[in-house]
Amino acid sequence: MRWKLCKIYKRLPSDDFFKNIIPEEMMWLDAMVAEDEEEEFSREKAFTEYLAYFIDPAAVKRVKDSEKNTVSVSNEDFIKTIEQMEGRVLSKEERASILNGG
């Protein structure tokens, strides 16, 4: 995550900017970067599907149909993943904040 922020803000990893970020801000920045990456991925995927449709429409349909079988993650598993990434147990307030969208 820090490397992505270095590129975005054009700062070195040792910059004081990073020392002053509180964990909640880092989590928010991480969520926003992830959201931006997801939007970019969706645009690129849609464009790729558009181009592929002219080559093999049936293949595009098969891929889209297979995507309907997605996997969902429980809130508890989501929290456990965040705790593993953070290397600590989240407080009740942090859990509630995350599950309620910040």
HELIX and SHEET records of a PDB file:
HELIX    1   1 ARG A    2  TYR A    9  1                                   8    
HELIX    2   2 ASP A   16  LYS A   19  1                                   4    
HELIX    3   3 PRO A   23  ILE A   55  1                                  33    
HELIX    4   4 PRO A   57  GLU A   67  1                                  11    
HELIX    5   5 ASN A   75  GLU A   86  1                                  12    
HELIX    6   6 LYS A   92  LEU A   99  1                                   8    
END                                                                             
